[in-house]
Amino acid sequence: MEKMCVVGSFNIDIMAALDRFPTTGETVSVKTFDLQIGGGKGANQAVALGKLGADVMMVGKLGDRFYGPEYVEVLKKNGVGCEAVEVVPGAFPGAAFVAVDGNKDNILFIYPGTNAAVDQSFIDKNWESMAKSQYFLLQLEIPLETNEYIVNKLQNSGKVIILDPAPARQLPEELIRGVSFITPNEVELSMLTGMSVTSNEEFRQATEKLVAMGAKTVIAKAGKKGVFIATESEFVHVPGFVVETVDPTAAGDSFNAGFALALSEGMNLVDSARFANAVAALSTTIFGAQGAMPTRKQVDHFIKSQSSFFPA
């Protein structure tokens, strides 16, 4: 089994479900409230991999305030290696405030906390253990300079680098060119290319532009539509799975974990995307982020029940 390394963020998730989002100055009642020691795009991907049975390590920083130390135990419980997780005395970890409305749409507010302190010196400190991994999963909730530094260190190493360009922002083309796979959703794809992204044709045009900007392979996440794969030589639509969605939080993180695992097992791009679609779909059927992520057994059972989508 090839080792995986996730470098990224931790957040304590404060979750709320309500009928509709308030307008400016309005107060609305919350139907369901939960505080989860488990969130952040980086840690979400690490936990999703752990629950799928991968050999995965997490690289990042937590504070020792507001449930930070308890988070380490959550990681270990879910099979994530923590040798490169540092707990900073006197500091707050990152925090995410998540609201889900009656249409199953969500809005998020992020406080970076110790995620902002994941710098180049921290990467150097942990590089010996990190370099044992073959697959690297990155996101944008730690400093951009740190991600650029990691990608530069990995150039010409033969490692697989999967960048989730979230939260949405513009990126330097050098970073886009330096990763093996970039996995934007429609909002992120629009931000990266400056193009409207709604229809299938717009997905084609935007992913082709991202490839022209230097991306080796674009895996564009399109929610219920599934994903669009674009390279210099092909454009392929891989449909999603139909499930009863409860909460879409961390579906993208679940997708990236499933995609990385499938690639590591030798699946081709289309089958890897289908497997990742299944992981993401299952993650939306339960309220919350890490607690909603499926195990490998659950994913395999789901795929068998959807044989028309995933032929043997």
N, C-alpha and C positions, 0 to 999 in steps of 0.2 A: 504494500500500500504506500503510495507516494505521499510525503508529508506536505501539509499546507500551512501557510502563514498568513494570518489576517492582521494587517496593521491599520489601526483606526480608533474609533471613538467608543466611549462608554456613556450611557445616559441612564439616569433614573427616570422612568416613565411615569408621568402623572396622567391618567387616562380618564376621560369623561365622555359619556354618551348622552346626547340630547336630541330633541325633535328637530330643531333647526338652529343654525348659527345666529347669534345676535347681530343686530345692526349697531352702528356706532352709538354709544351711550345707553344701550338697552341691556337689561338684565334678564336672563332666561334661566329656568330651573334645569338642573342636570338630573337625568334619569338614573344613570349608573356611574359610579366613581370607583377608581381603583388606583393604587400606587404599586408599581411593579419594579422590583429590583432587577432590572434587566431591560436594556434598550441601548440605543446608539447604533448607527449603521455598521460600524466595525464589529462590535461585540455580537450584534444580531447575526451577522454572517458567520462568525465563529461558532456561536451556539447552534445555528442551523446545521452547520457542518458536523459538529459534535453529535447532534441528535441523529444525523444520517449515518453515523459510524465512521466518519473520517478521522485521520490522524492529524489534528489541527492544533496550532498554537496561536495565542493572541498576544499582540504587542501593543501596549498602550499604558495610559496613566489614569489612576483613580485617586480621589481625595479620601481622607479618612473621616470626613464629615458626611452627614446625610446618606447613610447606608453604603458608603463606598466600600468598606472592608467586607461587608456581607456579599457584595457583588462577586468577589473572588470565589467565594464558596458556591455561588450559583454557576459560575463558569466550570469549576471542577466537577460539580454534580452533573453537568451536561457534557463531560468528556473533553473539555478544552484545556490544553496545556497553559500554565500560567507562569512559566519561568521568566517571561519578559513582560510581566504586568507589575507595575510599580505603584504602591500606595503612598501618596504624598501627604505628610503630616500637616494638619491645619488647613487643608484645602477642601473645597467642594468638588465633587465629580461633576460631569456634565449632567444636564437635566433637560428633559423634553416634556412639553405640555401638549397633549394630544386630545383633540375633540373629534368625535364622530357623530354626524347628524343622521336624520331619518332616511336619507337617500344613500347612506353608507359611504358618503364622502368624508374626507378628514382634512383637518388643518393642524399644523404643528408649529410650535415655537420652541427654539433651542437656546439653552444657555451652555456655552462651551466648557466652562470649568477647566479641569485639568487636561482636557483634550487639547487645549491650546498650547500646552507645554510639551507636547510630543515633538521634540526638535531633533536636529541632526545629531547632536551629541548623544541623545538617548538611543537613536538608531545605531550609532557606532558602538555604544556600550553593549548592545544586544546582538550585534551582527553575526557573531560566531554561531549562535544558536539559530538565528533566522536563516542563515545561508544553507542550512541543512535541508530546507524545504525546496520543493520543485514548483509549487504553485503559490503565487502571492496575490492576495485580494486587497485592493485599496479602495478608499472612498474619499470624500472631501470634507469630513468633519474634523480633521486635524489640519495644521497649516499646509497650504499648498506647496510651500518650499520643501517640506519634509517628504511629500509624495514625489516631487521632482528629484530629490536627492536619492530616494530609494530606487526609482526607475533608472537613474543614471548609473547607480552602483550595479544594477542587474543587467545592464546592456552587454550583449555578447556572451552572456552566461548560459544561455539555453533554458533559462527559467521561463515559466508561463506567468504573465502579469495580466490580471483582470481588473480593470478600473471601472468602478461604478461612479459616474460623474455627478454625484448627488451630495449635498443639495445643488440645485442648478446654478451654474455660473459659466462664464466664458473661460476657456483654457488656452494656454500657449500651445501652438502647434507642435512644438518639440515634445511635449508630454503626450499629446495625442499619437504622435508617431512612435513613441517609445514603448507603448504597451501592446500586448498581444491581442487583447480584446477590450473594447469599450462598450458599456451596456447602458445607454441612456434610456429613460422613458420619454414620452412625447414632449413634456415640458423641458427636460434637459436637452433633448435633441434640438428643439427650437432655439434654446439659448445658445447652444454651441454653433449653430449654423445661421442664425438670424432668419430662419424660414418658418412659415406657418406649418404646423404638423397636426393634421386631423385625419384626412382620408388616407387610404392605402397608397394612392399615387403620391401624396405629399410625403408619406413615409419613404417611398422610393427616392424621391428627389432629394430629401434631406439626408438620408443615409448615403446616397451617392456623393453628395457634397462633402460629407464627413470623411468618406474614403478618399476623395480628391484632396482633402486637407492633410492626408497622411495616415489615417486610421487603417490598420491592417485588416481587422474584421470588426464590423459593427453589429452588435446584438441589440436591436431596438425593442424595448419592452413596450407593449401596447395594451396593457391591461387585459380585459376580457377577449380582445382580438388575438392575443397571443404575442408572438414576436416576429420581427422582420430581420433577416440575416443579410448583410451586404458585405461583399468583398469586391475586389477589382474585377472579378469575372462572373459574379452571380448576385442575384437578389431573390431571396426565398421567403415566403410567408409560412410560418408554422403556427397553426391555429391553437387557441387556448382551450381550456376545459371549462365546461359549464358546471358551476357549483352554486349553492345558496350562500351568498356572501354575507358575512356578519360584520367584519372589520378588515379593511385592506391594509392596515398598518403592518409594515415590514414584509409585505409581499415581495417587493423588489429585492430585499436582502435575502429572503428565502430563495428567490429565483437564482441569484448569483451563486449561492451555496450549492444549489442543485446542479447548476451548470458546471461549476468547477469540479464537483465530484464526478459527474458523468464523463467529462473530458478525461479525468484522471483514470477512469476505468476503460478508456479506449473507445467510447462512443464517438460517432461522427458528429458534425455540427448540428445537423437536423435532429438526430436522436437526443443529443445533449440538451437542445432547446426544448424538446418535448418533455424530457424528464424534468427539466427545470420548471416548465409550465405546470407540471403536476405538483411539484413541491410548493410552488407559489399559490396555486389554486387551493390546496388543502390549508395553507396558512391563513386564508381569508375566512375560513368557516368557523373560527373561534375568536372571541373578543381578546385583543391584546397582541403583543409582539412575540417574544420568545416562547411564552407558554402555548402559543398557537402553532408553533412550528412542528411539522410532522417527523416521526421516526422513519427510518428506512423501511421497516415492515409496513407501516401505514401507506407509504408511497407506493411500494411494490403491489400492495393489495389494491390500491386505487387504480393503478395503471392496468392491472389485470381486468378490472371491472370496466375499463374504457378501451377494450381491445380494438374497437373500430378506429380509435384515434391513434393507437400505439400498436401497430401490428407486430407480431412476433418475428 
